[in-house]
Amino acid sequence: MRFWLILILVFFAVRYLAPIVLRLVLAGFVRKQMRNGGFVVPPQARPDGGRPATQPGEVHIDYVPPTAPERDKPAGFKGGEYVDFEEVK
């Protein structure tokens, strides 16, 4: 009987008291981090040393994978490059 009583009390403590305690602790932590500037993302250096695109609609490509030579394809390969797409309604 004593085991079941302790189990029920622990269950209710975890179910009802833990979320309240966690909410208070995490809220305090987030407030402290925001006061100290802890969530600021540092600017990233560009590998090419250039400046970012400034004109709207301009596209910048960071990496282009190397193309495979034609001799690597099997002899009877009749396919091509396939593009997976989603239908938008």
Residue pairs with C-beta under 8 A, 6 or more apart in sequence:
32 38
33 39
46 52
47 62
52 60
53 59
53 60
